[in-house]
Amino acid sequence: MDPVDDPGTGGRDDSRLRGEGPSTPDAGAAVAHALGWLVGRCVGDCIITRAEIQGLLSNLLYTNSPPAGDTKLTTWAKANGATLGRRYASELARR
């Protein structure tokens, strides 16, 4: 099941995830990169790259493939909700 078909979406319109919604203009990508760079400077990390933004704009987050794991994101978020987002974890520090 694709994430957009998950019955836990609460009736949200996820048409943009399927590539059916309006596309984001290039100015939006430049603004997103600039904001990501600014926040990254503040926290000493790389928040998002131009390549990642292009991937998102190209709908690479969406897949028709079957799930690779057994745990739904919604199930995991409910189980970890008490600590989710409480502490920042740097991707650069993990390397």
N, C-alpha and C positions, 0 to 999 in steps of 0.2 A: 504494500500500500504506500502511495506517495504521501508526503507530509500534507499536501493540499487536500487529500481525501480523508484525512484523519477526522473522525467524528468529534474529536475534542476541540475543533477550531471555533466552536461557539457561534457558528453561522457567519463568520467573517467572510468577506469577499476576497479570496486569494487569487483572483484572476491575474494579477500582476506577476505572481510567482509562476504562473503557467505561460507567461509571455503574451497574454491577451490584453493587458492594460496599456496605457500610454507609456511610451518610452521616456526615459529620463534624458533631458538634453545634456550636451557635453558640458555646459556651464555648471550643471549640477554636479557632475563628476569632478570638475576642478574645485568647486566649493567643498565637496566632501573630502577631497585630498588635502586641501588647505587646512580644514578643520582637524582632520586626522593628524596632520603634521604638527599643528599647534598643540593639540592635546598630548601628542607624543613627546613633544619637547618638555611639557609640564611634568609628565610622569617618567621621563627617561626611557621611553619605549617607542617602538614603531607600531602605531595603532592599525594603520591600513596602508597598503601600497597602491600605486596606480594600477598594477597588474591585478590586484584583488578587486578593485573597483570595476575594472573592465570585465572581469569574470562575472561579477554580480550583474552588471548591465547586460551581459550576454546570456543571462539566465542559466549559468553553469551551476547554480545552487539547486536547481530543479532536476529531478531525474525520474525516469520511468522504471528504473531498476528496482528489484525487490530490496527490502531493507537488509543491510549488512549485519545488523545486530538484532537482539531480541527485545531491548528496552526502548519504549517510546519516549521521546523527549518530554512529553507532558507528564508521564509517570515519573521519570527521573527528576524533573523540576519539582513536583509535589513532594517527593521523598527528600530532596535536598533544599527545599525552600527556606528553611531556618537559617542556613549559612550561605545561600546563593547570593552573590554580589556584596558580601560583607567585607571582602578583602581583595585588593587588586593583585593579580598574578601576572608578572611580566613574562612575555614570551621570549624576549631576548635573554633574560636571566636564566631561563630554563636550558639554554643552549650551552 
